[in-house]
């Protein structure tokens, strides 16, 4: 599924025009990005939680050569699905 698929679903189910559906989906994604970059968690009830974690600098190793190298500190995005979403997904398998 890609963003255009989501826009099509909003267009069909909500009754927006295609431009309104595009604007609504784009606004939602922009809001989520803004909140995450400002350090906030994004919790969508019955879906899951997005959050940023800080990872410290660490030493990595090339498994082929054994040579060590430094992996820079960075922020990573994590997603934890809600209990409801996990149950729905597990029922489908």
C-alpha positions as CSV (number, residue, x, y, z in Angstrom):
1,X,0.0,0.0,0.0
2,X,1.3,3.5,-0.9
3,X,0.0,6.9,0.0
4,X,-2.1,7.2,-3.2
5,X,-3.9,4.0,-2.1
6,X,-4.7,5.7,1.3
7,X,-5.9,8.8,-0.5
8,X,-8.2,6.7,-2.7
9,X,-9.7,4.9,0.3
10,X,-10.4,8.3,2.1
11,X,-11.9,9.6,-1.2
12,X,-14.2,6.5,-1.4
13,X,-15.2,6.1,2.2
14,X,-15.5,9.6,3.5
15,X,-17.0,11.3,0.4
16,X,-14.3,14.0,0.1
17,X,-13.3,15.1,-3.4
18,X,-10.0,13.6,-4.5
19,X,-8.2,16.9,-3.7
20,X,-9.8,17.1,-0.3
21,X,-8.8,13.5,0.5
22,X,-5.2,14.3,-0.7
23,X,-5.1,17.4,1.5
24,X,-6.4,15.5,4.5
25,X,-4.0,12.6,4.2
26,X,-1.1,15.0,3.6
27,X,-2.0,17.1,6.6
28,X,-2.1,14.0,8.8
29,X,1.3,12.8,7.7
30,X,2.8,16.3,8.1
31,X,1.4,16.6,11.6
32,X,2.9,13.2,12.6
33,X,6.3,14.2,11.1
34,X,6.2,17.6,12.9
35,X,5.4,16.0,16.3
36,X,8.0,13.3,15.9
37,X,10.8,15.8,14.9
38,X,9.9,18.0,17.9
39,X,10.5,14.9,20.2
40,X,6.8,14.1,20.9
41,X,5.4,10.6,20.8
42,X,2.4,10.0,18.5
43,X,-0.2,7.7,19.9
44,X,-3.0,6.7,17.6
45,X,-5.7,4.9,19.7
46,X,-6.4,1.3,18.5
47,X,-3.5,1.5,16.1
48,X,-0.2,2.1,17.8
49,X,2.5,4.4,19.1
50,X,5.3,6.1,17.2
51,X,8.3,7.4,19.1
52,X,11.9,8.4,18.6
53,X,14.7,6.8,20.6
54,X,18.2,8.1,20.9
55,X,20.9,5.5,20.2
56,X,24.4,6.0,21.6
57,X,27.6,5.9,19.6
58,X,28.9,2.3,19.6
59,X,31.5,0.1,18.0
60,X,30.5,-2.1,15.1
61,X,32.5,-4.9,13.5
62,X,32.7,-6.0,9.9
63,X,31.8,-9.8,10.1
64,X,33.9,-10.6,7.1
65,X,37.1,-8.8,8.0
66,X,36.7,-8.4,11.8
67,X,37.7,-4.7,11.4
68,X,36.0,-2.5,14.0
69,X,34.5,0.9,13.2
70,X,32.5,3.5,15.0
71,X,28.7,3.8,14.5
72,X,27.6,7.4,15.1
73,X,24.9,8.3,17.7
74,X,21.5,8.7,16.0
75,X,17.8,8.9,16.5
76,X,15.6,6.0,15.4
77,X,11.9,5.8,14.9
78,X,10.1,3.0,16.6
79,X,6.5,1.8,16.3
80,X,4.7,-0.3,18.9
81,X,1.4,-1.6,17.6
82,X,-1.6,-1.5,20.0
83,X,-3.1,-4.6,21.5
84,X,-6.1,-4.3,19.2
85,X,-4.0,-4.1,16.1
86,X,-1.9,-7.1,17.2
87,X,-5.0,-9.1,17.8
88,X,-6.5,-8.2,14.4
89,X,-3.3,-9.0,12.6
90,X,-2.9,-12.3,14.4
91,X,-6.5,-13.4,13.6
92,X,-5.7,-12.9,9.9
93,X,-2.9,-15.4,9.8
